[in-house]
Amino acid sequence: MPTSTIDSRLMTFGELLATNNAVYVVPSFQRDYSWTETEVEQLWNDIKETINDEKRSEYFMGAVVVNNSTKPQLSLIDGQQRVTTIFILMCVLRDIAKQKGDELLAQTISQQYLGKLDLRTRKIESKLVLNDKNNRYFQEKIVESKPIDDLKEAVKKRNLDQSNKLLLNAYLLLHQKVQEHIEKTSDFPEIIECVRDKLICILISVSDEANSYLIFETLNDRGLELSVADLLKNYLFSRAGKKIKDFQSAWTEINKEIDRAELTKFIRYYWLSRYGVVREKDLYRNITKKIQNPSEIASFVSELRDASEVYSAFDKPDSPIWNLYDSSVKKDLELLRLFNVTLCNSLLLSSKQNLPDELFPKVLRMVVILSFRYNFICGFSAVKLEAIYSDAAIYVREQKPKNVKEIFHQIDKGKVYPSDSEFVNNFEVKSVTNPKLARYILSEINSYHTDGKELVANPNGNDVNLEHILPQKPNENWLVNFSKKTDAREYIYRLGNMTLLDSTLNRKIGNTSFPDKCAAAFSKSKLILNEDIVSCSTWGPKEIEERQKRMAKAACQIWRLDY
């Protein structure tokens, strides 16, 4: 551990916030505010219990770790969620004091615990500065004291960043709790006194930045309270030495690309793409065992930053990264999102980073077809795919194959490509409840039959509607074609019972009988998909099953890999 000064002392949160000239700053690379209603309410309950229990003189809130190398600014390394939430509570207490007409109390709270007033701007120079994403919103909406009704309206805005919404929710919840407490007890000062005198923490102040991260790691007991991403970040920073600013900058870039909730998942897929399968609970241990010396750590951070841009783009088909390809790449990325498939990300990441640009679209198309056959239609277990994709990703990175056929053969060592008979048998009985998936399948089948010579099904759901031939709520006229032993509900979402219709035709038919639907809509449709429907005189299990068998034969040709 580097030589540095470490100071620790027990203090109340009142002392923590009231320390003269101290400004607590959340570094830009630290995570955003993340406490939900559950954590905020638990804090309030702890405060209330401390107030109500006369025998309880204090409540221990844990450790707060700061780096004091840039005094009077203190970098908050650990404890930012607790400190921020208690700071919000003090803002609530100040605002309620104002509402009650007690300006003296409001000013006292503000000056002692929140910050001093700038005489020129007339704004509070806050004792707490959050990270880049949160701070401006935090200062404008909470520290600067806005009317409660304004905050209630602000939290409803759809484009509000999630972490900023959590900040507002914390304020609104604490405001409600304090008001309820005052109504029951009429004792407002006791809340302030509790925070000031009874909420206890250990402030650990370290002059060396790397040392502060080692302490952070130790306090959190290697992952019991932290995500793998949080723990890993602090492992890397604690060993960064003179490169710590570079590491912090790289981590900030990673955070811009990957949402905090997805960060551990991303790191794991990156690891899968390079080193093989690892469970999430073993990820931190594996990384710290393999990545240890300064040069390894520097390379790891750099590679992670580069990979983050590619990985985040998998979920953003409109990302500029895909502009150098034709529209088929964006379409295939959308399809993987539609299939809800992510296990392939290790292979896609490795392929995008290690293969020529002209080969990546072919790998992506292969993954789409394999996912459609294996995951969606056949519904086979996805568990073994993770190891198979990871092995293929490492193969791509190390061997740099020249064509997609080599990659497919590497993948199919695990026998994961369903045979035509397996695919057809499963397709023939497939039900689809997701309208977008059903539209996609029907549109592809229609396009296959038209072969570009006739009208192709418009992918726009506003122009072409998904139609259930046997209605989703069938009346008695429809049920006469189903025997007592056959449940019509089992056929409603069968692919053989679905088609696509021009929206103008679809609006006219409603829930009418099958002959009326044929006369008013199906017979007038220009889509080949509807021709075999019109040839039927009735619509029941037999017709649905036979139509789906015909679809299955076409699907087997559409979604196939001939390697």
C-alpha positions in Angstrom: 0.0 0.0 0.0 1.4 3.4 -0.9 2.7 5.6 1.9 0.2 8.2 2.8 -1.7 9.8 5.6 -4.8 8.1 6.7 -7.1 9.8 9.2 -10.3 8.2 10.6 -12.6 9.5 13.2 -16.2 9.0 14.4 -18.5 12.0 13.7 -22.1 12.9 13.3 -23.5 13.8 10.0 -24.1 17.2 11.4 -20.4 17.6 11.9 -19.7 16.1 8.5 -21.8 18.7 6.7 -21.0 21.6 9.0 -17.2 21.2 8.6 -16.0 24.7 7.6 -15.0 25.2 4.0 -15.3 21.5 3.2 -16.9 20.7 -0.2 -17.7 17.0 -0.9 -17.3 16.2 -4.6 -18.5 13.1 -6.4 -15.9 12.4 -9.1 -17.2 12.3 -12.7 -16.3 8.6 -13.0 -18.3 7.6 -10.0 -21.7 6.1 -10.5 -24.8 8.2 -10.7 -27.3 8.6 -7.9 -29.0 5.2 -7.6 -31.1 5.0 -4.4 -34.6 3.9 -5.1 -37.7 4.4 -2.9 -36.7 1.3 -1.0 -33.4 2.6 0.2 -34.7 6.1 0.9 -37.6 4.8 2.9 -35.3 2.5 4.9 -33.1 5.5 5.8 -36.2 7.4 6.9 -37.4 4.5 9.0 -34.0 4.3 10.7 -34.1 8.0 11.5 -37.7 7.7 12.9 -36.7 4.7 15.0 -33.8 6.6 16.4 -36.1 9.5 17.3 -38.7 7.3 18.9 -36.3 5.1 20.9 -35.3 7.1 24.0 -32.7 4.6 24.9 -31.0 4.9 21.5 -28.5 7.7 21.6 -27.1 7.2 18.1 -27.5 5.3 14.8 -24.3 4.1 13.0 -24.5 4.8 9.2 -21.2 3.2 8.2 -18.0 4.6 6.7 -17.5 7.6 4.4 -14.2 7.5 2.5 -12.8 10.7 1.1 -9.6 11.7 -0.7 -8.4 15.0 0.9 -5.5 15.6 -1.5 -7.3 18.6 -3.1 -8.5 20.4 0.1 -10.9 22.1 0.7 -12.6 19.8 -1.9 -12.9 16.2 -0.7 -13.5 13.5 -3.3 -16.2 11.2 -2.2 -14.9 7.7 -2.8 -17.4 5.8 -0.7 -20.7 6.8 0.9 -22.0 9.1 -1.8 -25.5 7.6 -1.8 -25.9 8.0 2.0 -24.3 11.5 2.0 -26.4 12.7 -1.0 -29.7 11.4 0.5 -29.1 13.0 3.9 -28.1 16.2 2.1 -31.5 16.0 0.3 -33.2 15.5 3.7 -31.6 18.7 5.0 -32.9 20.5 1.9 -36.3 19.2 2.6 -36.1 20.4 6.3 -35.0 23.8 5.1 -37.8 24.1 2.6 -40.5 23.0 5.1 -39.1 25.5 7.6 -39.6 28.1 4.9 -43.2 26.9 4.2 -43.9 27.2 7.9 -42.7 30.8 7.9 -39.6 30.1 10.0 -37.1 31.9 7.9 -34.5 32.0 10.7 -34.5 28.2 11.0 -34.4 27.8 7.2 -31.4 30.1 7.0 -29.6 28.3 9.8 -30.0 24.9 8.1 -28.9 26.3 4.8 -25.8 28.1 6.1 -24.6 25.4 8.5 -25.3 22.2 6.4 -26.0 23.1 2.8 -23.6 25.9 1.8 -23.1 29.6 1.9 -24.9 32.2 -0.2 -23.0 33.8 -3.1 -23.7 37.5 -2.6 -23.4 38.2 -6.4 -25.4 35.3 -7.9 -27.7 34.9 -4.9 -27.2 31.2 -5.3 -26.0 28.6 -2.7 -22.4 27.4 -3.1 -23.3 23.9 -2.3 -21.2 21.7 0.1 -22.1 18.7 -2.1 -21.2 18.5 -5.8 -22.5 15.4 -7.6 -21.0 13.9 -10.8 -21.4 15.4 -14.3 -24.7 13.8 -15.1 -26.4 14.7 -11.8 -24.9 17.9 -10.5 -26.6 20.6 -12.6 -30.0 19.1 -12.1 -29.4 18.5 -8.4 -28.3 22.1 -7.8 -31.1 23.7 -9.8 -34.0 21.6 -8.6 -33.1 20.6 -5.0 -30.3 22.8 -3.6 -31.8 26.0 -4.9 -35.2 25.3 -3.3 -38.0 25.0 -5.8 -41.8 24.9 -4.9 -42.9 21.3 -4.2 -45.5 21.5 -7.0 -42.8 22.3 -9.5 -40.8 19.3 -8.5 -43.9 17.0 -8.8 -44.4 18.2 -12.4 -40.7 17.9 -13.2 -40.6 14.2 -12.1 -43.3 13.4 -14.7 -41.3 14.5 -17.7 -40.7 11.5 -20.0 -37.2 12.6 -21.2 -35.9 12.9 -17.6 -32.7 11.0 -17.0 -33.3 8.0 -14.7 -30.8 9.0 -12.0 -32.1 12.6 -11.9 -35.6 11.2 -11.5 -34.3 9.2 -8.6 -33.0 12.4 -7.0 -36.4 14.1 -7.3 -38.2 11.0 -6.1 -35.9 10.9 -3.0 -36.8 14.6 -2.3 -40.5 14.1 -2.8 -40.6 10.9 -0.6 -38.7 12.6 2.2 -40.8 15.7 2.0 -43.9 13.5 2.4 -42.4 11.6 5.3 -41.4 14.7 7.1 -44.8 16.3 6.6 -46.5 13.2 8.0 -44.2 13.2 11.0 -44.9 16.8 11.8 -48.7 16.2 11.5 -48.5 13.4 14.0 -46.0 14.8 16.5 -45.9 18.6 15.9 -42.1 18.2 16.6 -40.1 19.5 13.7 -36.8 20.3 15.4 -36.3 16.7 16.6 -35.6 15.5 13.0 -32.9 18.1 12.6 -31.5 17.2 16.0 -31.4 13.5 15.1 -29.5 14.1 11.9 -27.2 16.6 13.6 -26.4 14.6 16.7 -27.4 11.0 16.4 -26.6 9.8 12.8 -23.0 8.6 13.2 -20.4 7.7 10.5 -16.7 7.0 10.4 -15.0 9.5 8.2 -11.9 8.0 6.6 -9.7 10.7 5.1 -6.8 9.6 2.8 -4.3 11.8 1.2 -3.3 9.3 -1.5 -5.9 8.6 -4.2 -4.9 5.0 -4.9 -4.9 4.2 -1.2 -8.5 5.5 -0.9 -9.6 2.9 -3.4 -7.9 0.1 -1.6 -9.8 1.1 1.6 -13.0 1.3 -0.4 -12.5 -2.2 -1.7 -11.7 -3.6 1.8 -14.8 -1.9 3.4 -17.1 -3.5 0.8 -15.7 -7.0 1.4 -15.0 -7.8 -2.2 -18.5 -7.6 -3.6 -21.0 -8.3 -0.9 -22.4 -4.8 -1.3 -21.0 -3.7 -4.6 -21.6 -4.7 -8.2 -18.6 -6.3 -10.0 -18.2 -3.2 -12.0 -17.9 -0.9 -8.9 -15.4 -3.3 -7.3 -13.4 -3.7 -10.5 -13.2 0.1 -11.0 -11.7 0.6 -7.6 -9.3 -2.3 -8.0 -8.0 -0.7 -11.2 -7.8 2.8 -9.7 -6.0 1.5 -6.6 -3.2 0.2 -8.8 -3.1 2.9 -11.3 -0.3 4.9 -9.7 0.6 7.9 -11.8 -1.8 6.9 -14.5 -4.9 7.3 -12.3 -6.1 10.4 -14.2 -5.9 8.4 -17.5 -7.8 5.5 -15.9 -10.5 7.9 -14.5 -10.9 9.5 -17.9 -11.2 6.1 -19.6 -13.8 5.0 -17.1 -15.8 8.1 -17.6 -15.9 7.3 -21.3 -17.0 3.8 -20.6 -19.8 5.1 -18.4 -21.0 7.4 -21.2 -21.4 4.3 -23.5 -22.7 1.8 -21.0 -25.6 2.3 -18.6 -24.5 1.6 -15.0 -27.1 -1.2 -14.8 -25.5 -2.9 -17.8 -21.9 -2.3 -16.9 -21.1 -5.6 -15.2 -22.9 -7.5 -18.0 -20.7 -5.7 -20.5 -17.5 -6.4 -18.7 -18.5 -10.1 -18.5 -19.2 -10.3 -22.2 -15.9 -8.6 -22.9 -14.2 -11.3 -20.8 -16.1 -14.0 -22.5 -14.9 -12.7 -25.9 -11.3 -12.9 -24.8 -10.8 -15.5 -22.1 -13.7 -17.9 -21.9 -16.8 -18.6 -19.8 -17.0 -17.2 -16.3 -19.9 -16.8 -13.9 -20.7 -13.3 -12.8 -19.9 -14.1 -9.1 -16.4 -15.3 -10.2 -15.7 -12.4 -12.7 -14.0 -10.1 -10.3 -11.7 -12.8 -8.9 -10.8 -14.0 -12.4 -9.9 -10.5 -13.6 -7.8 -9.5 -10.6 -6.0 -12.8 -10.8 -5.1 -12.4 -14.5 -4.7 -8.6 -14.7 -2.2 -7.4 -12.1 0.8 -5.5 -13.2 0.6 -1.9 -14.3 1.1 -2.6 -18.0 -1.6 -5.3 -18.0 -4.0 -3.0 -16.2 -3.4 -0.2 -18.6 -4.0 -2.4 -21.6 -7.1 -3.8 -20.0 -8.6 -0.4 -19.3 -7.8 0.8 -22.8 -9.3 -2.4 -24.4 -12.4 -2.1 -22.2 -12.9 1.5 -23.3 -12.7 0.6 -27.0 -15.0 -2.4 -26.6 -17.6 -0.3 -24.8 -18.3 1.8 -27.9 -18.9 -1.3 -30.0 -20.9 -3.2 -27.3 -23.3 -0.3 -26.7 -23.9 0.0 -30.4 -25.4 -3.5 -30.5 -28.4 -2.1 -28.8 -28.4 1.0 -30.9 -29.0 0.1 -34.6 -28.9 3.9 -35.5 -25.4 4.3 -34.0 -22.9 6.0 -36.4 -20.7 2.8 -36.1 -23.0 1.0 -38.5 -23.1 3.8 -41.1 -20.3 2.1 -43.1 -22.5 -0.9 -43.8 -25.7 -1.2 -45.8 -29.2 -1.2 -44.1 -29.1 -5.0 -43.6 -26.8 -4.7 -40.6 -29.2 -2.3 -38.8 -32.1 -4.6 -39.7 -30.3 -7.6 -38.3 -29.4 -5.8 -35.1 -33.1 -4.8 -34.7 -34.0 -8.5 -35.2 -31.6 -9.6 -32.4 -33.4 -7.1 -30.1 -36.7 -8.5 -31.3 -35.6 -12.0 -30.5 -34.3 -10.8 -27.1 -31.0 -12.6 -27.8 -27.7 -11.4 -26.1 -25.6 -14.5 -25.6 -24.1 -13.9 -29.0 -22.6 -10.6 -28.0 -19.3 -12.1 -27.1 -18.9 -13.4 -30.7 -20.2 -10.2 -32.2 -17.9 -8.1 -30.2 -14.9 -10.2 -31.2 -16.0 -10.2 -34.8 -16.4 -6.4 -35.0 -13.0 -5.8 -33.4 -11.0 -8.5 -35.2 -12.5 -9.2 -38.7 -12.5 -7.2 -41.9 -15.5 -4.9 -42.2 -16.9 -6.9 -45.1 -17.1 -10.0 -43.0 -18.9 -8.7 -40.0 -22.4 -8.4 -41.7 -22.1 -12.1 -42.7 -21.3 -13.1 -39.1 -24.3 -11.1 -37.9 -26.6 -12.6 -40.4 -25.4 -16.1 -39.4 -26.2 -15.3 -35.8 -29.6 -14.0 -36.6 -30.6 -17.1 -38.5 -29.1 -19.4 -35.9 -31.0 -17.5 -33.1 -34.2 -17.7 -35.0 -34.0 -21.4 -35.6 -32.4 -22.5 -32.3 -33.8 -20.0 -29.8 -37.1 -18.8 -31.1 -38.7 -21.5 -33.3 -37.2 -24.7 -31.6 -37.0 -23.2 -28.1 -33.9 -25.2 -27.3 -31.9 -24.4 -24.1 -29.8 -21.4 -24.4 -27.5 -22.3 -21.6 -24.9 -24.1 -23.6 -24.8 -21.3 -26.2 -22.8 -19.0 -23.9 -19.8 -21.3 -23.9 -20.1 -22.0 -27.6 -20.3 -18.3 -28.5 -17.4 -17.6 -26.2 -15.2 -20.3 -27.8 -16.1 -18.9 -31.2 -15.2 -15.4 -30.1 -11.8 -16.5 -28.9 -11.3 -18.5 -32.1 -12.1 -15.3 -34.1 -9.7 -13.2 -32.1 -6.8 -15.7 -32.3 -7.3 -17.3 -35.7 -8.7 -14.4 -37.8 -10.8 -16.7 -40.1 -11.1 -15.6 -43.7 -14.8 -16.5 -44.1 -18.0 -17.0 -42.1 -18.1 -20.7 -43.0 -15.1 -21.4 -40.8 -16.8 -19.5 -37.9 -20.0 -21.5 -38.4 -18.2 -24.8 -38.3 -16.5 -23.7 -35.0 -19.9 -22.9 -33.6 -21.6 -26.1 -34.8 -19.1 -28.3 -33.1 -21.6 -27.9 -30.3 -24.4 -29.2 -32.6 -26.6 -26.2 -32.1 -27.8 -25.7 -35.7 -31.3 -27.4 -35.8 -31.8 -29.8 -38.7 -34.4 -29.0 -41.3 -36.7 -31.6 -39.9 -36.3 -30.3 -36.3 -37.0 -26.7 -37.5 -40.0 -27.7 -39.7 -41.6 -29.8 -36.9 -41.4 -27.0 -34.4 -42.5 -24.3 -36.9 -45.6 -26.3 -37.8 -47.0 -26.0 -34.2 -45.5 -22.6 -33.3 -47.7 -19.9 -31.6 -46.5 -16.3 -31.5 -48.0 -13.8 -29.1 -45.6 -11.0 -29.9 -47.2 -8.9 -32.7 -43.9 -7.6 -34.0 -42.4 -11.1 -34.2 -45.5 -12.4 -36.0 -45.4 -9.5 -38.5 -41.7 -10.1 -39.2 -42.2 -13.8 -39.9 -45.3 -13.3 -42.1 -43.6 -10.5 -44.0 -40.6 -12.6 -44.7 -42.7 -15.5 -45.9 -44.7 -13.2 -48.2 -41.5 -11.7 -49.6 -40.1 -15.2 -50.2 -43.2 -16.1 -52.3 -43.2 -12.9 -54.3 -39.5 -13.0 -55.0 -39.5 -9.3 -55.7 -42.0 -9.6 -58.5 -45.2 -8.8 -56.7 -46.3 -6.5 -53.8 -44.0 -7.0 -50.8 -45.5 -6.7 -47.3 -44.9 -3.2 -45.9 -43.1 -3.4 -42.6 -44.9 -0.3 -41.3 -47.5 -1.5 -38.8 -49.7 1.6 -39.5 -50.0 0.6 -43.2 -50.2 -3.2 -42.9 -52.0 -4.7 -39.9 -51.5 -8.1 -38.3 -54.8 -10.0 -38.6 -55.9 -13.1 -36.7 -58.2 -14.9 -39.1 -59.9 -16.8 -36.2 -60.5 -13.7 -34.1 -58.9 -13.2 -30.7 -62.4 -13.2 -29.2 -64.4 -15.6 -31.5 -68.2 -15.8 -31.3 -70.3 -18.9 -31.8 -70.2 -18.5 -35.6 -66.5 -19.2 -35.5 -66.6 -22.0 -32.9 -68.8 -24.3 -34.9 -65.7 -25.5 -36.8 -64.1 -26.6 -33.6 -65.1 -29.9 -31.9 -65.8 -30.1 -28.2 -62.4 -31.7 -27.8 -60.6 -28.9 -29.5 -59.9 -25.6 -27.7 -60.2 -22.8 -30.2 -58.0 -20.6 -27.9 -55.0 -22.9 -28.7 -55.2 -21.9 -32.4 -55.6 -18.1 -32.1 -51.9 -17.3 -32.0 -50.8 -20.1 -34.3 -48.8 -18.7 -37.3 -51.2 -20.5 -39.6 -54.0 -18.3 -38.2 -52.3 -15.1 -38.9 -51.9 -12.9 -41.9 -51.2 -9.3 -42.9 -53.8 -6.9 -44.3 -53.8 -3.4 -45.6 -55.0 -1.2 -42.8 -57.8 0.2 -44.9 -59.2 -3.3 -45.5 -58.6 -4.4 -41.9 -60.8 -1.6 -40.6 -63.8 -2.8 -42.6 -64.0 -6.4 -41.4 -64.1 -6.2 -37.6 -65.2 -9.5 -36.0 -67.4 -10.6 -38.9 -67.7 -14.3 -40.2 -65.1 -16.0 -42.2 -67.0 -15.8 -45.5 -67.5 -12.0 -44.9 -63.8 -11.5 -44.1 -62.8 -13.3 -47.3 -65.2 -11.2 -49.4 -64.4 -7.9 -47.8 -60.7 -8.2 -47.2 -58.7 -11.3 -48.0 -60.0 -11.6 -51.6 -59.1 -7.9 -52.2 -55.6 -8.1 -50.7 -52.7 -8.0 -53.1 -50.4 -10.0 -50.8 -49.7 -13.6 -51.9 -49.9 -14.5 -48.2 -53.7 -14.3 -48.4 -54.3 -16.3 -51.5 -54.5 -19.7 -49.8 -57.0 -18.3 -47.2 -59.5 -17.3 -49.9 -59.4 -20.8 -51.4 -60.9 -22.2 -48.1 -64.7 -22.4 -47.6 -64.4 -22.7 -43.8 -61.8 -21.9 -41.1 -61.0 -24.3 -38.4 -58.1 -26.5 -37.0 -57.6 -28.4 -40.3 -57.2 -25.2 -42.3 -54.9 -23.5 -39.8 -52.7 -26.6 -39.5 -52.4 -27.2 -43.2 -51.6 -23.5 -43.9 -48.9 -23.5 -41.2 -47.3 -26.6 -42.7 -47.0 -24.8 -46.0 -45.5 -21.8 -44.1 -43.0 -24.1 -42.4 -41.6 -25.4 -45.7 -41.1 -21.8 -46.9 -39.5 -20.8 -43.6 -37.0 -23.7 -43.8 -35.7 -22.1 -47.0 -35.8 -18.5 -45.7 -34.0 -19.1 -42.4 -31.2 -21.5 -43.3 -27.4 -21.6 -43.4 -26.0 -23.5 -46.3 -22.4 -23.9 -45.2 
